[in-house]
Amino acid sequence: MKENIEWRKIARLRDVISNADFKTNLDVVWEIISNRIPELEKAVKELLNQT
């Protein structure tokens, strides 16, 4: 897998958001969506193209 993608943190974020009971910092979530998702999308596409 891509070494620069923090897969465990991605999975953990999902757990935190789904169980946060409205305590999630929306500024942090927005930063992830706007800045990190494009990087993740690129990595996933590269992985899919390897198969």
C-alpha beads as a LAMMPS data file, in Angstrom:
LAMMPS data file: protein, C-alpha beads

51 atoms
50 bonds

1 atom types
1 bond types

-500.0 500.0 xlo xhi
-500.0 500.0 ylo yhi
-500.0 500.0 zlo zhi

Masses

1 110.0

Atoms # bond

1 1 1 0.000 0.000 0.000
2 1 1 0.982 3.614 -0.332
3 1 1 3.342 4.480 2.506
4 1 1 2.360 8.155 2.624
5 1 1 -1.339 7.493 3.194
6 1 1 -2.279 6.989 6.827
7 1 1 -4.862 4.251 6.309
8 1 1 -5.386 3.555 10.020
9 1 1 -6.085 7.211 10.730
10 1 1 -8.616 7.269 7.905
11 1 1 -10.447 4.304 9.386
12 1 1 -10.261 5.797 12.878
13 1 1 -11.667 9.123 11.647
14 1 1 -14.742 7.329 10.380
15 1 1 -15.215 5.771 13.814
16 1 1 -14.759 9.103 15.585
17 1 1 -17.196 10.946 13.329
18 1 1 -19.874 8.284 13.497
19 1 1 -19.723 8.035 17.294
20 1 1 -19.027 11.659 18.222
21 1 1 -22.570 12.688 19.178
22 1 1 -22.111 16.148 17.630
23 1 1 -18.776 16.726 19.381
24 1 1 -16.801 16.529 16.145
25 1 1 -14.787 19.619 15.255
26 1 1 -16.293 20.562 11.917
27 1 1 -13.312 22.770 11.038
28 1 1 -11.070 19.707 11.218
29 1 1 -13.479 17.657 9.132
30 1 1 -13.653 20.420 6.516
31 1 1 -9.841 20.640 6.383
32 1 1 -9.665 16.919 5.742
33 1 1 -12.342 17.060 3.061
34 1 1 -10.866 20.011 1.243
35 1 1 -7.156 19.234 1.558
36 1 1 -6.639 15.528 2.153
37 1 1 -9.352 13.807 0.102
38 1 1 -7.757 14.746 -3.251
39 1 1 -4.498 13.142 -2.089
40 1 1 -6.366 10.032 -0.970
41 1 1 -8.297 9.851 -4.239
42 1 1 -5.059 9.956 -6.220
43 1 1 -3.512 7.186 -4.100
44 1 1 -6.571 4.950 -4.428
45 1 1 -6.640 5.425 -8.198
46 1 1 -2.961 4.471 -8.378
47 1 1 -3.660 1.333 -6.347
48 1 1 -6.571 0.389 -8.566
49 1 1 -4.468 0.867 -11.698
50 1 1 -1.821 -1.530 -10.341
51 1 1 -4.186 -4.498 -10.491

Bonds

1 1 1 2
2 1 2 3
3 1 3 4
4 1 4 5
5 1 5 6
6 1 6 7
7 1 7 8
8 1 8 9
9 1 9 10
10 1 10 11
11 1 11 12
12 1 12 13
13 1 13 14
14 1 14 15
15 1 15 16
16 1 16 17
17 1 17 18
18 1 18 19
19 1 19 20
20 1 20 21
21 1 21 22
22 1 22 23
23 1 23 24
24 1 24 25
25 1 25 26
26 1 26 27
27 1 27 28
28 1 28 29
29 1 29 30
30 1 30 31
31 1 31 32
32 1 32 33
33 1 33 34
34 1 34 35
35 1 35 36
36 1 36 37
37 1 37 38
38 1 38 39
39 1 39 40
40 1 40 41
41 1 41 42
42 1 42 43
43 1 43 44
44 1 44 45
45 1 45 46
46 1 46 47
47 1 47 48
48 1 48 49
49 1 49 50
50 1 50 51
